[in-house]
């Protein structure tokens, strides 16, 4: 006769209760990590959004506009060999979440900042690609639904429709920011100054309108009237007036917050001034040349202020030509993380 010990009975009872306890849980239940927060104050999201938006430092624009020359290899930007770019919906998703959290806790000013940041990211994408997924993609992000057809294969909106929506969002942000008394915290750029943010938003709106100047005749865009409404009403639409009001991210000499090119050896040895840029600065006797570069040959108190002692490489020339002339115009790094300036 088979005998079952008390220990075995206890073991099977435990197994039975364990199965009853957990077998009824749905699969979705186990997809949520209880240790990860699902809600947050919008101020906690703002800081990261600002770092993403304002950390826009790279040398590509300087290479493409013939200000710099790279000598360590064939730069795609320098030789106009761009092949691809990328969408930035992940950043927009963070902005949308900040907007939703602001609505949850009734901190309205963050919702208006969200309209600005969404516009900023969208403008950068449509300027790169033209028509892009916008209305359906925004709906998917807002509803956190990325499985239906509108998310997997979203419709591409016309660039004009995108700009109309952006201009509408920027106007709401510029008109309404500061209409409530809730403070803005977690702000790395303006330390919560409503006025400073309004200046940035309005100035950015003007920049968007100027980029559309060739569409001046389009009555839907109504560029002239929108522009005039801002510049003729400084009390309602204040603008950035000097460099101290620039929208910029300040770096500090601490781990994780240092300037991206701090002590970057490539910047010290591989980048040189372009001769066309040097020619312009020399032609206008622009003293910034003495900061951007250093004179060819001997550097002393007499040569450093002599425009004729500066030279540059040729960005459109073959790499072999520029590597042979290295040393004639060295770059002093002066690239600033700036979103909108005076």
C-alpha positions in Angstrom: 0.0 0.0 0.0 1.3 3.4 -1.1 1.7 5.8 1.8 1.9 9.6 1.4 3.8 11.6 4.0 2.5 14.7 5.6 5.2 16.7 3.9 4.0 15.6 0.5 0.4 16.5 1.3 1.5 19.9 2.4 3.5 20.3 -0.8 0.6 19.5 -3.1 -1.8 21.7 -1.1 0.7 24.6 -1.7 0.9 23.9 -5.4 -2.9 23.8 -5.6 -3.3 27.2 -3.9 -0.5 28.7 -5.9 -2.2 27.7 -9.2 -5.5 29.0 -8.1 -4.0 32.3 -7.1 -2.1 33.1 -10.3 -3.8 31.1 -13.1 -6.6 33.6 -13.3 -4.3 36.6 -13.9 -4.5 37.8 -17.5 -1.3 38.1 -19.6 -1.6 41.9 -19.6 -1.3 42.0 -15.8 2.3 40.8 -16.0 3.3 43.4 -18.6 3.2 46.2 -16.0 6.2 46.7 -13.8 5.0 47.9 -10.4 8.4 49.4 -9.8 8.1 51.8 -12.8 6.0 54.9 -12.3 3.1 55.4 -14.6 2.4 59.0 -13.6 4.7 61.9 -12.9 4.6 65.6 -12.4 5.1 67.4 -15.7 8.1 69.3 -14.3 10.0 66.0 -14.1 9.4 65.5 -17.8 10.2 69.0 -18.9 13.8 68.8 -17.9 14.6 65.8 -20.1 12.5 67.4 -23.0 14.6 70.6 -22.8 17.9 68.6 -22.8 16.8 66.8 -25.9 15.5 69.9 -27.8 18.4 72.2 -26.9 21.3 69.7 -27.2 21.6 70.3 -30.9 25.3 70.7 -31.1 27.1 69.3 -34.1 29.5 70.4 -36.9 27.3 69.3 -39.8 25.8 72.8 -40.5 29.3 74.4 -40.4 30.6 71.8 -42.9 27.6 72.1 -45.3 27.7 75.9 -45.3 31.4 76.1 -46.1 32.5 77.4 -42.7 34.5 74.3 -41.7 36.5 71.6 -43.4 36.9 68.1 -42.1 40.3 66.4 -43.0 40.1 63.0 -41.4 37.8 61.5 -44.0 35.0 62.2 -46.5 32.3 64.0 -44.5 28.8 63.4 -45.8 27.8 67.0 -44.9 30.8 68.6 -46.4 30.4 66.8 -49.8 26.6 66.9 -49.7 26.3 63.1 -49.7 23.4 62.9 -47.3 21.5 59.7 -47.6 19.0 59.6 -44.8 17.7 61.4 -41.8 15.4 60.3 -38.9 12.0 61.0 -37.5 11.8 62.3 -33.9 8.4 60.9 -32.7 10.0 59.5 -29.6 10.7 63.0 -28.4 7.2 64.1 -29.3 5.8 61.2 -27.3 7.5 62.6 -24.2 6.1 66.0 -24.9 2.6 64.6 -25.3 3.0 62.7 -22.0 4.0 66.0 -20.3 0.9 67.6 -21.8 -1.3 64.8 -20.5 0.3 64.9 -17.0 -0.2 68.6 -16.9 -3.9 68.2 -17.7 -4.1 65.5 -14.9 -2.7 67.8 -12.3 -4.2 71.0 -13.7 -0.8 72.7 -14.5 -1.9 74.5 -17.6 1.4 76.3 -18.4 3.1 73.0 -19.1 0.4 72.3 -21.7 1.3 75.5 -23.6 5.0 74.7 -23.4 4.1 71.3 -24.9 2.5 73.0 -27.9 5.8 74.8 -28.5 8.0 71.8 -28.2 5.7 69.7 -30.4 5.9 72.4 -33.0 9.7 72.6 -32.7 10.2 68.9 -33.3 7.6 68.8 -36.1 9.1 71.7 -38.0 12.5 70.1 -37.9 11.1 66.9 -39.4 9.0 68.5 -42.1 11.9 70.7 -43.1 14.0 67.6 -43.6 11.3 65.4 -45.4 8.5 67.6 -46.6 5.3 65.6 -46.2 5.4 63.5 -43.1 2.9 61.4 -41.0 1.4 63.9 -38.6 -2.3 63.8 -37.8 -2.7 60.1 -37.5 0.7 59.6 -35.9 -0.2 62.3 -33.3 -3.5 60.5 -32.6 -1.6 57.2 -32.1 0.8 58.9 -29.7 -1.9 60.6 -27.7 -3.9 57.4 -27.4 -0.8 55.3 -26.8 -2.0 53.0 -29.6 0.7 51.7 -32.0 -0.9 48.5 -33.3 -3.7 49.7 -35.5 -3.3 50.5 -39.2 -3.1 54.3 -38.6 0.0 53.8 -36.5 1.6 51.1 -38.5 0.9 52.8 -41.9 0.0 56.4 -41.1 -1.1 58.8 -43.8 1.4 61.4 -44.9 0.1 64.9 -44.3 0.8 67.6 -46.8 3.5 70.0 -45.6 1.2 73.0 -45.9 -1.4 71.4 -43.6 1.4 70.6 -41.1 2.6 74.2 -41.1 -1.0 75.5 -40.6 -1.3 73.3 -37.6 2.1 74.3 -36.2 1.3 78.0 -36.6 -2.0 77.5 -34.8 -0.3 75.6 -31.9 2.4 78.3 -31.6 -0.3 81.1 -31.5 -2.1 79.3 -28.8 1.1 78.9 -26.8 2.1 82.5 -27.3 -1.3 83.9 -26.4 -2.1 81.7 -23.5 1.2 81.0 -21.6 1.1 82.7 -18.3 -2.7 83.0 -18.3 -2.7 80.9 -15.1 -0.7 81.3 -12.0 0.9 77.8 -11.9 4.7 78.1 -11.7 7.0 76.3 -14.2 9.6 74.2 -12.3 12.2 71.8 -13.7 13.1 74.5 -16.3 16.8 74.4 -17.3 16.5 77.2 -19.9 14.7 80.1 -18.3 14.2 79.0 -14.7 10.5 79.3 -14.9 10.3 82.8 -16.4 7.0 83.1 -18.3 8.1 86.3 -20.1 11.3 84.6 -21.4 9.4 81.7 -22.7 6.9 83.9 -24.4 9.8 85.8 -26.1 11.2 82.5 -27.3 7.9 81.2 -28.6 7.1 84.4 -30.5 10.6 84.7 -31.9 10.5 81.1 -33.1 7.1 81.7 -34.7 8.7 84.6 -36.7 11.5 82.3 -37.8 9.0 79.7 -39.0 7.1 82.4 -40.9 10.4 83.7 -42.5 11.2 80.2 -43.6 7.8 80.3 -45.5 8.5 83.6 -47.2 8.3 82.0 -50.7 4.7 81.1 -49.9 3.8 84.8 -49.2 0.9 84.7 -51.7 -0.8 81.7 -50.0 -3.9 83.1 -48.4 -4.3 80.1 -46.1 -0.9 80.6 -44.6 -1.5 84.3 -44.4 2.2 85.0 -43.6 2.2 88.8 -43.8 -0.7 89.2 -41.4 0.7 86.6 -38.9 4.1 88.3 -39.0 2.6 91.8 -38.7 0.4 90.8 -35.8 3.5 89.8 -33.7 5.9 92.6 -34.6 3.4 95.4 -34.1 2.2 94.3 -30.7 5.3 93.9 -28.5 3.2 94.1 -25.3 1.2 91.0 -26.2 3.9 89.3 -28.2 7.3 90.2 -26.7 10.4 89.1 -28.7 14.0 88.2 -27.8 15.9 91.6 -27.7 19.4 90.6 -26.9 21.8 87.7 -26.6 21.2 87.4 -22.9 17.6 86.2 -23.7 18.7 83.5 -26.1 17.1 80.1 -25.7 20.2 78.0 -24.9 21.3 75.1 -22.7 24.1 75.9 -20.3 26.7 73.3 -19.7 28.7 72.9 -16.5 31.9 71.1 -15.7 30.3 68.2 -14.0 29.9 64.6 -15.1 27.0 64.1 -17.5 26.6 67.8 -18.2 29.9 68.7 -19.9 30.0 70.4 -23.3 29.7 67.6 -26.0 33.0 68.6 -27.6 34.9 69.2 -24.4 38.5 68.1 -24.8 37.5 66.5 -28.1 40.7 65.6 -29.8 39.1 65.4 -33.3 38.0 69.0 -33.0 41.5 70.1 -32.2 43.2 68.2 -35.0 40.8 67.4 -37.8 38.6 70.5 -38.3 39.8 73.7 -40.1 38.3 76.9 -41.4 37.0 77.0 -44.9 38.7 79.6 -47.1 35.3 81.0 -48.4 34.4 81.7 -44.8 37.8 83.3 -44.1 37.4 85.4 -47.2 34.1 86.8 -46.0 35.4 87.6 -42.5 38.5 89.3 -44.0 36.4 91.3 -46.5 34.3 92.8 -43.7 37.3 93.1 -41.3 35.3 91.0 -38.9 37.3 90.5 -35.7 35.5 87.3 -35.0 38.0 85.7 -37.3 40.6 86.1 -34.5 38.4 83.9 -32.2 37.3 81.3 -34.8 40.8 80.5 -36.1 44.5 81.1 -35.6 46.9 82.6 -38.2 49.0 80.4 -40.4 52.6 80.0 -39.4 54.0 81.7 -36.3 51.4 82.9 -33.8 52.4 86.0 -31.8 50.9 89.3 -30.8 51.5 90.9 -34.2 50.2 88.1 -36.4 47.1 87.2 -34.3 45.4 90.5 -35.2 46.6 90.6 -38.9 43.7 89.6 -41.2 46.2 88.8 -44.0 47.8 86.0 -42.0 44.7 83.9 -42.0 43.9 81.2 -44.6 41.6 78.3 -45.0 41.1 75.0 -46.7 38.6 74.3 -49.5 35.6 72.3 -48.5 34.6 71.3 -52.1 38.2 70.1 -52.9 39.2 66.5 -52.7 40.3 65.1 -49.3 43.9 64.7 -50.6 44.1 68.4 -51.3 43.0 69.4 -47.9 45.1 67.0 -46.0 48.1 68.4 -47.9 47.3 71.9 -46.7 46.5 71.1 -43.1 47.7 73.6 -40.6 47.0 76.8 -42.5 43.8 77.7 -40.6 43.1 75.8 -37.4 39.6 76.1 -35.8 39.1 77.3 -32.3 36.0 75.5 -31.1 33.0 77.9 -30.7 29.8 75.9 -31.2 27.0 76.7 -28.8 23.8 74.8 -27.9 21.3 77.3 -29.1 17.7 76.8 -30.2 16.7 80.4 -31.0 18.9 83.5 -30.8 18.6 87.3 -31.0 
